[in-house]
Structures are given as C-alpha cells and as structure tokens.
Amino acid sequence: MIRPDVWRTADGLILEPNALRAATEHERCLALTAGPGAGKTEMLAQRADFLLRTGTCRYPMRILAISFKVDASRNLKERVRRRCGADLSARFDSYTFHAFAKRIIDRFRPVLTGNDALDPDYKMGSRRITRRQIEFNDLVPLAIQILKTSQVARNAIRKTYSDVFLDEFQDCTNQQYELVKLVFQGSTIRLTAVGDTKQKIMAWAGALDGIFSTFADDFNAVPLNMYRNFRSKDKLLRMQNEIIRVLDPASMMPDEQIAGNEGEILAWGFDTSQQEAEHLAGLMAGWIQDEEIPHSEIAVLVSKQPDLYTDLLMAELEKRGIPYRNEQQLQDLSVEPVARLIVDYLLSLYGAREPKAWLRLMDQLIPFTDETEQADMRQDWQRFIKSERKQVELLDLLGDNRWPSAWSFVESFLNRLGISSLTALSPDYESATRLVEVTQETKARIEDQLKIEPDLIKALTKFSDDQAVRILTIHKSKGLEFDSVIILGVENETFWGKKVDERCAFFVGMSRAKRRLVLTACQTRCTPPSNPPRWSEQRTQHREFLGYALPFLE
C-alpha cells in the first residue's frame, strides 16, 4: 500500500490533467464527460488502481463498475486486471445494469412477494410465468422493488462497495437511474459517472435528457470534461470537430491540438447498390492484401437493418474469399466467456496454426496463482489437448465428418473443466440454466455457420474476432474502434429518425475510425430478397452528414 500523494499511473501512462484529477479524486463524486477516444476506460482502470493501491478503497471493501454492454463490462474488468494485477483486481466487480439487477434478485429473492414472488430455481425466458420465469426486461424493475422494500438489501450493498463507476452514463434510463439512487444516494460511497452526451444513441430506449446535470445535483458531483481524442488521426479529428460544433460546442478540441494532416476520409456515390458492393469488396481486398490490415480492423457500419443493406456486399466478400462476421447475429453470443472458450478450444484442437486462440484458451484455463502451479496446470492441459488432437487426426484419416463429432470433444472438455471452473467465468453462470443456455446457443450458432461454410475452421473463425471483417450497426459499434471504418448508406432513407438522434448516431459511427473513414451513398438500392415493407429503392444523399466530410476528402 502506498500513500495517495506518491501514487503514479500504472505502466507509466500519461493522463491529461482532468483525467488525472478524476483518477485520484478521493472525496467527491464525479460527473465526467469525455469524447470518443479520450481514454474513458483507461481513466477508470487507473482510478481503480489508485483506489486499491493507496487503500482509499479500504480492504475488504470493493469497487463496483456498471456498464450498458456485456463486452464493455468485460473489457473494463480486463483493463483493471492488467493495471492492478490479479490480487487487487479481485476486489473489482464489473457488471451490466441487468447483470447487477439479477444479482440483487438472486441474493434477496425472498423479499419479493405476491405476483412478484419467485421460486429458488426461477429461469429467464421470453415470457413471464408466475413464480417460475421472468423476462429480461423484468430484471431492473424487480431489483427496484427489492430495494424499495428492504433496508437490509440496501445496507448490504452499501457495506460492500466504497466506489461505483457508471460507464456510458449518457444512456442511463429512468429505471436504471432510480436503481442507482435507491442504492447509493445519501451514502458515503463515491460515484464516478462517465460518458459523452454527443454519443447518446439510446433515446429510443428511454435514455434521460440532461442526466449528467441531474446526477451532479443529486450526488453533489464535481463536473469534469476530457476532450483529448487519442484514437483518431488528425483529419478525422477535424471532421469530428465539425459535428461537435453542432452537438456540443464546449467540447470541441482546440485547433492547436490538431496540428498534423494524417488520416484519410473518402466518400463515394454509386448508381446502384451492386456497384457499391463490388467497389467496397475490392477496396477491402486491397487493404488486406496490399496494406496488410488485419480483417478485424475493418468494420462496415450501417444505421439500421444490416442484413438488408449488406446482403450484396456479403456475397461479394464471399466471392473474394474474405471472411466476415455479421455482428447483428454474433456479437452478443461471441462475447460470452463460455462461447469464447468453446470456439478457442475447437480452433486449438482442429487448427494447424491458431496461436491467438491457444493463448486466449490458456489465459482462461489457467487461474492466477503461483508460477509453479500455473506451469503444472498448463502441462496438464497441453497433455489433454494433445491426446484429443490424436483422436481428431484418427477421425480425419477415417474420413469422418468433423461435425457433430467435434461437439463430443467439447462435451469431454467441459466435463474435465468442471462446473466450478465454468461458473467462475462469469457471475451470470451462477445460474446453471444460463450456463446451459449459452452452451447450447453456441452449438446452434456453430451449426448455423457450418450451413454457410462447411469447413469447420473457417466457420469458427467467422464466429471469432480474429480473422473477419465486421459488419454491424452503429449502435453495436459503440465502444469499439477500427483502423478503417465504412459507413454504408449515408442517405436520408437510412438515417430517417429524429435529427438530433441520427446526428449522434452518425457521430458515434464515424468516431470509431482510427485512421480511415469511408462514406457511401447510392441512387438506387435494390430491394433485398426478403422484400421488406416500405423499402425505398430510390435514394437521396444525406447532405448534412456528407457535408461534414467535404472539406477533408482525399
């Protein structure tokens, strides 16, 4: 343990003044607004390091982080582990709002009575069944009901945590904020709310207007702003500044901080969506072959309904042998730890050279303990996998179909790992039902991929992040970053919602790019085979959004 005044950032990283102030605040709550690429996750990880290493978060108290997306929650947990080490990061809990609500329900379930009462073995499902099953959207309201009813529940949570991080706070809904206030308002717990009002894209889901000022008033929080963008190159920063000028002028980066001329912005108009698909597929092939950009560093973003807008593009990518992932289908499942574990195991078992999968697999299988025990466990797993690979080679020689025999190897692997180790992968898996559900969903998703791509390794790489171009909605891209970003269909017919909401969405999409941004629009967009209702084949360019790019085009 060290004194707060001698603490220094982990790994020698340099934080801008307001980020450093936020990381080391030890008395007040904080309302921290920060733009894309400003290092929000890093600041929170450094703050966790400060609180734990200096004893500001006194043992055995813990730190709670609440995020809106599963992958964001997991990324923050991993970042804290890298900065703080295994021992200290064991006192850092990172959940989504819904996962946190479920933990409250599971722990204090007997508080619920009447129509809200639940059996001990209740399940999550697609409809409400009295006592036996609840829906996903029931989690936060039921947790609120418990907190309103039980002082014991409120005190138990307050005695557990000294600090709470609220990530992407601009998307907080009325119910979620009610939960936060019920648990923490009036306590001595320090809350750090972090987000960016320019990236508020959850208004359709009930995200509150003015949430940061409301929070600052309710929790006497110190307002701070981080505006330095460490993600994007200079040209992209200038284009972002043009949108920020409209969204939030006070958050614009000073011109003197954008001195260079690096980065690339491109915009193309096409007569038809088929021309668009062919051009973009060829463009990506060039990036991959000539510039050696990893597939996973390329993203195609669509405002809405990516299946309808990218069917032609996906066909062209397949023609060129470029693997891609439709994140609309895969993202939520692929970030599940047990799904990741299964896919990495199969890649390690069947693949000839899959070093990244192997390293991830060992990282999940080998717990943080002393080096001797880690070495012994690694040898045990290596012997087991080597033995299983011999069985795979024998089946291959016999000409057997790799699936479904591959799943029998998965079952053997999971049985050897054991239920306690599987449960440790995620708090959600404390419910055996959820663990079984994710495992079966993973099996079904692999089978779906095999219908498209019969080669098991190629199907698995489509499931993973490593070797595939990513196709996703702007909404799902939030919190991610890529070397090259294509925003497909910058048209009035694509961005048809409320102006301010669509402007925020476009800002989120274009700010995912680190080095290169490509914008496209078509005059005619062919009707997809599913013949969706109200589809408009005739298209018009979105003049405002394309206008932000015009001064910076190559």
C-alpha positions in Angstrom: 0.0 0.0 0.0 1.3 3.5 -0.9 0.3 7.0 0.1 -2.1 8.8 -2.3 0.4 11.6 -2.8 3.1 9.3 -4.1 0.9 7.2 -6.4 1.8 7.2 -10.0 -0.2 6.0 -13.0 0.2 2.3 -13.7 2.6 1.4 -16.5 3.8 5.0 -16.6 0.9 6.2 -18.7 0.4 10.0 -19.0 -3.1 11.3 -18.4 -4.4 14.7 -19.3 -4.9 17.0 -16.3 -8.7 16.4 -15.8 -8.2 12.6 -16.3 -5.5 12.6 -13.7 -7.7 14.6 -11.3 -10.6 12.2 -11.9 -8.4 9.2 -11.3 -7.1 10.5 -8.0 -10.3 12.1 -6.5 -10.8 10.6 -3.0 -13.7 12.6 -1.5 -16.3 13.8 -4.1 -18.5 12.1 -6.6 -17.6 12.9 -10.3 -19.6 13.7 -13.4 -17.0 13.2 -16.1 -17.9 13.8 -19.8 -15.4 12.6 -22.4 -15.5 12.4 -26.1 -14.7 9.4 -28.3 -11.1 8.1 -27.9 -10.5 10.2 -24.8 -9.5 7.2 -22.8 -12.5 6.8 -20.6 -11.8 3.1 -20.0 -8.2 3.8 -19.2 -9.0 6.5 -16.8 -11.4 4.2 -14.9 -8.7 1.5 -14.8 -6.2 4.0 -13.4 -8.8 5.2 -10.9 -9.3 1.6 -9.8 -5.6 1.2 -9.4 -5.4 4.4 -7.3 -8.2 3.5 -5.1 -7.0 -0.1 -4.4 -3.2 0.5 -4.3 -3.5 3.5 -1.9 -6.1 1.9 0.3 -8.6 4.7 -0.5 -10.9 1.7 -1.1 -10.2 0.1 2.3 -10.0 -3.7 2.5 -12.3 -5.6 2.4 -14.4 -3.0 0.5 -14.8 -3.5 -3.2 -15.3 -1.3 -6.4 -18.4 -1.8 -8.5 -18.5 -0.9 -12.2 -21.8 -0.8 -14.1 -21.8 -0.7 -17.9 -24.5 -1.0 -20.5 -23.0 -3.7 -22.7 -21.5 -7.1 -21.9 -18.3 -6.6 -23.9 -17.8 -3.1 -22.3 -18.2 -4.6 -18.8 -15.7 -7.4 -19.6 -13.2 -5.0 -21.3 -13.1 -2.8 -18.2 -12.6 -5.8 -16.0 -9.7 -7.0 -18.1 -8.1 -3.5 -18.3 -8.3 -3.2 -14.5 -6.6 -6.6 -14.1 -3.8 -5.5 -16.4 -3.3 -2.3 -14.5 -3.8 -3.5 -10.9 -2.6 -7.2 -11.0 -4.6 -10.3 -10.0 -4.7 -9.7 -6.3 -6.1 -6.2 -6.2 -8.4 -6.6 -9.3 -10.1 -9.5 -7.4 -11.9 -6.7 -5.5 -13.2 -5.1 -8.7 -16.7 -6.2 -9.8 -17.8 -5.3 -13.3 -21.4 -5.9 -14.4 -24.0 -4.7 -16.8 -27.1 -2.9 -15.3 -29.1 -6.1 -15.9 -26.5 -8.4 -14.5 -26.2 -6.2 -11.4 -30.0 -6.3 -11.1 -30.1 -10.1 -11.4 -27.5 -10.4 -8.6 -29.8 -8.3 -6.3 -32.7 -10.5 -7.2 -30.8 -13.8 -6.7 -29.5 -12.6 -3.3 -32.6 -11.1 -1.9 -35.3 -13.0 -3.8 -37.3 -13.8 -0.7 -38.2 -10.1 -0.4 -40.4 -10.4 -3.4 -44.0 -11.4 -2.6 -47.3 -11.6 -4.3 -47.3 -11.6 -8.1 -43.5 -10.8 -8.0 -42.6 -13.8 -5.9 -40.1 -16.2 -7.5 -39.1 -19.8 -6.8 -35.4 -20.5 -6.0 -34.9 -22.2 -9.4 -36.6 -19.5 -11.4 -35.5 -19.1 -15.0 -35.1 -16.3 -17.6 -37.3 -16.7 -20.7 -39.3 -15.0 -23.4 -42.4 -14.6 -21.3 -43.5 -14.2 -17.7 -44.6 -17.3 -15.8 -45.8 -16.8 -12.3 -43.0 -17.7 -9.8 -41.1 -19.8 -12.4 -39.9 -17.5 -15.1 -39.2 -13.8 -15.8 -38.3 -11.8 -18.9 -35.0 -9.9 -19.4 -36.9 -6.6 -19.0 -38.2 -7.6 -15.6 -34.7 -7.6 -14.0 -34.3 -3.9 -13.2 -38.0 -3.3 -12.1 -37.8 -6.3 -9.7 -34.4 -5.2 -8.3 -36.0 -1.8 -7.7 -38.9 -3.4 -5.9 -36.5 -5.2 -3.6 -34.5 -2.1 -2.9 -37.7 -0.1 -2.1 -38.9 -2.8 0.3 -35.7 -3.9 2.1 -33.4 -1.7 4.1 -31.3 -4.8 4.7 -30.7 -5.2 0.9 -29.7 -1.5 0.6 -27.3 -1.7 3.5 -25.8 -5.0 2.4 -24.8 -3.4 -1.0 -23.6 -0.2 0.6 -21.4 -2.1 3.0 -19.8 -4.0 0.1 -18.6 -1.1 -2.0 -16.7 2.1 -1.4 -16.8 3.3 -5.0 -19.0 2.8 -8.0 -18.2 3.5 -11.7 -21.1 4.2 -14.1 -19.8 3.8 -17.7 -21.6 5.2 -20.8 -23.8 7.1 -18.4 -25.4 9.3 -21.1 -27.6 6.2 -22.0 -28.9 5.8 -18.4 -32.7 5.3 -18.4 -35.2 6.4 -15.8 -35.5 2.9 -14.2 -31.7 2.4 -14.1 -31.2 5.8 -12.5 -33.9 5.0 -10.0 -32.0 1.9 -9.1 -28.7 3.9 -8.7 -30.4 6.4 -6.4 -32.1 3.8 -4.3 -28.8 2.1 -3.6 -26.3 4.9 -3.3 -28.0 8.3 -2.8 -27.4 9.6 0.7 -24.5 7.2 1.3 -20.8 7.9 1.6 -20.0 5.9 -1.5 -18.1 7.8 -4.2 -19.8 7.5 -7.6 -17.9 8.3 -10.9 -20.3 8.7 -13.8 -18.5 8.7 -17.2 -20.0 9.3 -20.7 -20.4 11.5 -23.7 -23.7 13.3 -24.4 -22.7 13.5 -28.1 -22.9 9.7 -28.2 -26.3 9.4 -26.7 -28.0 6.9 -29.0 -30.4 5.2 -26.6 -33.1 7.9 -26.6 -35.4 5.4 -28.2 -34.9 3.1 -25.1 -35.7 5.9 -22.6 -32.3 7.4 -22.0 -32.8 10.5 -19.9 -32.1 14.1 -21.1 -29.7 16.1 -19.0 -28.6 13.1 -17.0 -25.2 14.5 -16.1 -26.5 17.7 -14.6 -29.2 15.8 -12.8 -26.6 13.4 -11.4 -24.3 16.3 -10.4 -27.2 17.9 -8.4 -28.4 14.6 -6.8 -25.0 13.4 -5.8 -23.1 16.8 -5.3 -20.7 15.6 -8.0 -17.8 17.6 -9.5 -18.3 18.1 -13.2 -15.2 17.5 -15.3 -14.5 17.2 -19.1 -11.9 15.2 -21.0 -11.8 16.3 -24.7 -8.5 15.0 -26.0 -9.1 12.2 -28.6 -6.2 9.7 -28.6 -7.9 7.3 -31.1 -8.4 9.1 -34.4 -5.9 10.7 -36.8 -5.8 14.4 -37.5 -8.2 14.7 -40.4 -10.7 12.5 -38.7 -10.5 14.7 -35.6 -11.2 17.8 -37.7 -14.2 16.2 -39.2 -15.4 15.2 -35.7 -14.9 18.8 -34.6 -17.3 20.0 -37.3 -20.1 17.7 -35.8 -19.2 18.6 -32.2 -19.6 22.3 -33.3 -23.3 21.4 -33.7 -23.8 18.9 -31.0 -21.8 20.4 -28.1 -19.6 23.4 -29.0 -18.0 23.5 -25.5 -16.4 20.0 -26.1 -14.6 21.0 -29.3 -10.9 20.2 -29.3 -8.7 23.3 -29.5 -7.3 23.8 -33.0 -3.7 23.8 -31.7 -4.1 20.2 -30.5 -4.8 19.1 -34.1 -1.6 20.1 -35.9 -0.9 17.2 -38.3 -2.5 16.0 -41.5 -2.6 12.3 -41.0 -5.7 10.1 -41.7 -7.9 9.5 -44.7 -11.5 10.4 -45.5 -13.2 9.1 -48.6 -16.8 9.4 -49.9 -18.3 7.8 -53.0 -21.7 7.9 -54.7 -22.9 4.9 -56.7 -25.7 4.5 -59.2 -26.7 1.1 -57.7 -26.0 -0.9 -54.5 -24.5 -3.7 -56.6 -21.8 -1.3 -57.8 -21.3 -0.2 -54.2 -20.9 -3.8 -53.1 -18.4 -4.6 -55.8 -16.3 -1.5 -55.2 -16.2 -1.9 -51.4 -15.3 -5.6 -51.6 -12.4 -4.7 -53.9 -11.4 -1.9 -51.7 -11.2 -4.1 -48.6 -9.3 -6.8 -50.6 -6.7 -4.2 -51.3 -6.4 -3.1 -47.7 -6.0 -6.7 -46.6 -3.5 -7.7 -49.3 -1.5 -4.6 -50.0 -1.6 -2.8 -46.7 -1.8 -6.0 -44.6 -4.6 -4.6 -42.4 -6.0 -7.4 -40.2 -9.5 -8.3 -41.2 -10.8 -7.5 -37.7 -9.5 -3.9 -38.1 -12.1 -3.3 -40.8 -15.7 -2.5 -40.0 -18.8 -1.9 -42.1 -21.3 0.1 -40.2 -25.0 0.5 -41.1 -27.5 2.8 -39.4 -30.2 0.1 -39.2 -31.0 -3.4 -40.5 -27.6 -4.5 -41.7 -29.0 -7.8 -43.1 -31.0 -5.8 -45.6 -28.2 -3.3 -46.5 -25.2 -5.6 -46.7 -26.6 -8.8 -48.5 -24.9 -7.8 -51.8 -21.7 -6.8 -50.0 -21.5 -10.1 -48.1 -22.0 -12.0 -51.4 -19.1 -10.1 -52.9 -16.9 -10.7 -49.9 -17.6 -14.4 -50.2 -16.6 -14.3 -53.9 -13.2 -12.9 -52.9 -12.7 -15.3 -50.0 -12.8 -12.5 -47.5 -14.2 -13.8 -44.1 -16.7 -11.6 -42.4 -18.9 -11.6 -39.3 -22.4 -10.4 -39.2 -22.3 -8.9 -35.7 -26.0 -8.4 -35.6 -26.3 -12.1 -35.2 -23.0 -12.9 -33.4 -21.8 -10.1 -31.2 -23.9 -10.8 -28.1 -23.1 -14.5 -28.1 -19.4 -14.2 -29.1 -18.6 -12.1 -26.0 -20.0 -14.8 -23.7 -16.9 -16.3 -21.9 -18.1 -19.9 -22.3 -18.8 -19.4 -26.1 -15.3 -17.9 -26.5 -13.9 -20.8 -24.5 -15.6 -23.4 -26.7 -14.6 -21.7 -30.0 -11.0 -21.3 -28.9 -10.8 -24.9 -27.8 -12.1 -26.2 -31.1 -9.7 -23.9 -33.0 -6.8 -25.2 -30.9 -8.0 -28.8 -31.4 -8.6 -28.7 -35.2 -6.5 -25.8 -36.4 -3.0 -26.2 -37.7 -1.8 -22.7 -36.6 -4.1 -20.8 -34.2 -1.7 -19.1 -31.8 -4.1 -16.4 -30.7 -6.9 -18.9 -29.9 -4.3 -21.0 -28.0 -3.2 -18.0 -25.9 -6.7 -17.0 -25.1 -7.6 -20.5 -24.2 -4.7 -20.9 -21.8 -5.5 -17.5 -20.3 -9.0 -18.7 -19.5 -8.0 -22.1 -18.3 -5.0 -21.2 -16.1 -6.1 -19.2 -13.0 -3.9 -16.5 -11.4 -1.8 -18.4 -8.9 1.9 -19.1 -8.2 4.1 -19.8 -11.2 4.8 -23.4 -10.3 1.1 -24.3 -10.1 0.4 -22.4 -13.3 3.2 -24.4 -15.1 1.8 -27.7 -13.8 -1.7 -26.8 -14.9 -0.5 -25.7 -18.3 1.3 -29.0 -18.8 -1.8 -31.0 -17.8 -4.0 -29.1 -20.3 -1.3 -29.5 -23.0 -1.3 -33.2 -22.5 -5.1 -33.4 -22.6 -5.4 -31.4 -25.8 -2.5 -33.3 -27.4 -4.3 -36.6 -26.7 -7.6 -35.2 -28.1 -5.8 -34.0 -31.2 -4.6 -37.5 -31.9 -8.3 -38.7 -31.8 -9.2 -35.9 -34.2 -6.4 -36.9 -36.6 -7.6 -40.5 -36.5 -11.2 -39.5 -37.3 -9.9 -37.3 -40.1 -8.0 -40.3 -41.6 -11.2 -42.3 -41.4 -12.9 -39.6 -43.4 -15.5 -38.9 -40.7 -17.4 -35.6 -40.8 -15.9 -33.3 -38.3 -19.3 -32.3 -37.0 -21.1 -33.4 -34.9 -18.1 -35.5 -33.6 -16.4 -32.2 -32.7 -19.1 -31.4 -30.2 -18.4 -34.7 -28.4 -14.9 -33.3 -27.9 -16.4 -30.1 -26.5 -18.5 -32.1 -24.0 -15.4 -34.0 -22.9 -13.5 -30.8 -22.5 -16.3 -29.1 -20.5 -16.7 -32.1 -18.2 -13.0 -32.1 -17.5 -13.0 -28.4 -16.7 -15.9 -28.9 -14.2 -18.8 -26.8 -13.2 -17.0 -24.7 -10.6 -14.4 -23.5 -13.2 -17.2 -22.8 -15.7 -19.2 -20.8 -13.1 -16.1 -18.8 -12.4 -16.0 -17.5 -16.0 -19.0 -15.2 -15.4 -21.3 -14.2 -12.5 -24.2 -14.9 -14.9 -23.2 -18.6 -14.9 -24.0 -19.0 -11.2 -27.4 -19.8 -12.7 -26.9 -23.3 -14.1 -29.7 -22.6 -16.5 -27.9 -19.7 -18.1 -24.7 -21.7 -18.5 -26.6 -24.5 -20.3 -28.4 -21.9 -22.4 -25.3 -20.2 -23.6 -23.6 -23.5 -24.3 -26.5 -24.7 -26.4 -26.7 -21.4 -28.2 -23.1 -21.7 -29.1 -23.6 -25.2 -30.5 -26.6 -24.0 -32.6 -24.7 -20.9 -33.9 -21.7 -23.0 -35.0 -24.1 -25.4 -36.8 -25.7 -22.3 -38.5 -22.3 -21.2 -39.6 -21.5 -24.7 -41.0 -24.5 -24.5 -43.2 -23.0 -21.4 -44.8 -19.3 -22.5 -44.6 -18.9 -26.4 -44.3 -15.2 -26.1 -43.3 -15.1 -26.2 -39.5 -12.1 -23.9 -39.1 -13.5 -21.3 -41.5 -16.9 -21.4 -39.7 -15.2 -21.0 -36.3 -13.1 -18.0 -37.5 -16.3 -16.3 -38.6 -17.6 -16.8 -35.1 -14.4 -15.2 -33.6 -13.0 -11.7 -33.9 -9.6 -12.7 -35.2 -9.8 -13.1 -39.0 -13.1 -11.5 -40.2 -14.3 -8.1 -41.4 -17.0 -7.0 -39.0 -20.5 -5.9 -40.2 -22.6 -4.3 -37.6 -25.0 -1.5 -36.7 -23.7 1.8 -35.5 -25.4 1.1 -32.2 -23.5 -2.2 -31.7 -20.2 -0.5 -32.7 -20.3 1.8 -29.7 -17.2 1.4 -27.6 -15.3 -0.3 -30.4 -12.5 1.1 -32.7 -11.1 0.0 -36.0 -8.3 1.1 -38.3 -10.7 1.5 -41.3 -14.5 2.2 -41.0 -17.0 2.2 -43.8 -20.4 3.8 -43.1 -22.6 2.3 -45.8 -25.7 4.1 -47.0 -25.3 7.8 -45.8 -28.8 8.5 -47.2 -31.9 10.2 -45.9 -33.8 6.9 -46.2 -31.3 5.3 -43.9 -31.0 8.0 -41.2 -34.7 8.7 -41.0 -35.2 9.2 -37.3 -35.1 12.4 -35.2 -32.4 14.8 -36.4 -30.5 15.0 -33.1 -30.6 11.3 -32.5 -29.4 10.5 -36.0 -26.7 13.1 -35.7 -25.5 11.5 -32.5 -25.6 8.1 -34.2 -23.6 9.3 -37.2 -21.0 10.9 -34.8 -20.6 7.5 -33.0 -20.1 5.7 -36.2 -17.5 8.0 -37.8 -15.6 8.3 -34.5 -15.0 4.5 -34.4 -12.3 5.1 -37.1 -8.7 5.4 -36.1 -7.1 6.1 -39.5 -9.5 5.9 -42.3 -13.2 6.7 -42.9 -15.2 5.8 -46.0 -18.8 7.1 -46.6 -21.1 5.7 -49.3 -24.5 6.5 -50.8 -26.5 5.1 -53.7 -29.1 6.5 -56.1 -30.8 3.1 -56.4 -30.6 0.5 -53.6 -32.0 -2.9 -54.8 -34.9 -4.4 -52.8 -33.5 -7.4 -50.8 -34.8 -10.9 -51.4 -36.9 -10.7 -48.2 -38.9 -7.9 -49.9 -39.2 -5.8 -46.7 -42.2 -3.4 -46.4 -41.7 0.3 -47.1 -38.3 -0.3 -48.7 -37.4 2.6 -50.9 -35.3 1.8 -54.0 -34.8 5.4 -54.9 -32.3 7.1 -52.6 -31.1 10.6 -51.8 -27.7 11.5 -50.2 -27.8 12.8 -46.7 -26.4 16.3 -47.4 -25.7 17.3 -43.8 -23.6 14.2 -42.9 -21.7 14.1 -46.1 -21.2 17.8 -45.8 -19.1 17.3 -42.6 -16.7 15.3 -44.7 -16.5 17.5 -47.8 -13.6 19.8 -46.6 -11.4 16.8 -45.8 -12.0 14.4 -48.7 -9.0 12.9 -50.5 
